[in-house]
Amino acid sequence: MNREELRDQLMAPVLQWTALGRQSSELMTGSLAVIHQRSNRLLRGATLREAHDWAEMGAMTHEKVTVPLESAVAMATALQNEAQQFVTQTTEASLAVAGSAMALFGSRSADEFGTRQMALGQALANVALCWYQLYGRAATVAEQGMRPILRQVKDNAQRLS
């Protein structure tokens, strides 16, 4: 692995959390627009007299139940996928470390020892990288859970404006 590849892999979790932060900002601004629209209607004295108002109240109640459930399911699915990938990659990297260590112990010359020592160092770096990327996996799970909520907020903002 060259420096550029290592840099990209080390930056991936940071970029994933940055994308999640942007998504959170989008969620907040969309929520503020919806809250503004609904609060203005209440301040203007709109009561639940018309069928339209009752339909909106029903939609609000429905989304308060279904969207969090959809979000929880999305996060559980993403968590399972990310955990499986993490376990697979970490196991492969750990086996590579064990193989490299055994090869290092079986070295017969100084040159062979040096070459195998570099291979062991690379294998150890790959294990550390797997654990480091776990933070990016957490961001992926959170992003999957936020998608249904963000979608609903955008739909509400568009519908109410």
C-alpha positions, 0 to 999 in steps of 0.5 A, a space after each residue: 500500500 502506497 502513501 496515497 492509498 493509506 491517506 485515502 483510507 485514513 481520511 475515509 472515516 473523517 469524510 463519512 462523519 463530515 457527510 453525516 454532519 452535512 446531513 444533520 445540518 440539512 435535517 435541522 434546516 428542514 425541520 425549522 422550515 416545517 416548524 415555522 410553517 406549522 407554528 405560523 398556522 397556529 399563531 394565525 388562529 388556525 384550529 382543527 375545524 376543517 378536514 384539511 387540518 385533521 388530515 394534516 394532524 393525522 399525517 403528523 401523528 402517523 409520521 411520528 410513529 412510522 419514520 422512527 421505526 423505519 429509521 431503526 430498521 435501516 440502522 439495524 440492517 446497516 449495523 449487521 452489514 457493517 459488523 459482518 464486513 468488519 469481522 471479515 476484514 479484521 479476521 483476514 488481516 489478523 490471519 495475515 499477521 499470523 502468517 507473516 509472523 510465522 514466515 518471519 520466524 522461519 527466515 534463514 538469512 538477514 535479507 529474507 528476515 528484512 523482507 518478511 519483517 516489512 511484510 509483517 509491518 504491513 500486515 500489522 498496519 492493515 489490522 490497525 487500519 481495520 480498527 481505525 475504519 470502525 469509526 467510519 462504519 459507525 458513521 455509515 450506520 448513523 447515516 442510514 438511520 438518518 435517511 428516513 427522517 431526512 426524507 420525511 422532513 424534506 417531504 414535509 417542508 416541500 408539502 407545507 411551503 
